């Protein structure tokens, strides 16, 4: 897992969970947040791939989402698609 705020590596043992109050050792960012979740994807409805999850307004703050699963803070597959599409547009318009 990586911190979405400072990109620090966060080691998790197999089966280890992130608690609701856990913070990054490097920058003190909340770890049990949408930005650190494997389901987070800013390009889809509700910014979450888990359709049963409740809406969270402050995605960088700690929350009590039952669907939380540690992710790598890279924004999901949708973010990679978006970056590729923007690069294609830049080359098309020679920006």
Residue pairs with C-beta under 8 A, 6 or more apart in sequence:
1 9
1 10
1 11
1 12
1 18
1 31
1 36
1 70
1 71
1 72
1 73
2 8
2 9
2 10
2 72
2 73
2 74
3 10
3 24
3 26
3 27
3 29
3 31
3 36
3 73
4 29
4 33
4 35
4 36
4 60
4 73
5 24
5 27
5 29
5 35
5 60
6 24
6 26
6 27
6 29
7 73
8 24
8 25
8 26
8 27
10 24
10 25
10 31
10 70
12 18
12 70
18 31
18 32
18 36
18 68
18 70
19 32
20 32
20 62
20 63
20 64
21 32
21 62
22 30
22 31
22 32
23 29
23 30
23 31
24 31
29 60
30 36
30 60
30 61
30 62
31 62
31 70
32 62
32 63
32 64
32 65
32 68
33 59
33 60
33 61
33 62
33 63
34 40
34 47
34 48
34 56
34 59
34 60
34 63
34 65
35 59
35 60
35 73
36 70
36 71
36 73
37 48
37 65
37 67
37 68
37 69
37 70
37 71
38 69
38 70
38 71
38 72
38 76
39 48
39 49
39 50
39 53
39 67
39 68
39 69
39 71
40 47
40 48
40 49
40 59
40 71
40 75
40 76
41 47
41 48
41 49
41 75
41 76
41 77
41 78
41 79
42 75
42 76
42 78
42 79
43 76
43 78
43 79
43 81
43 82
44 78
46 53
46 55
47 59
48 56
48 67
49 76
50 67
52 67
53 65
53 66
53 67
54 65
56 63
56 65
74 80
89 95
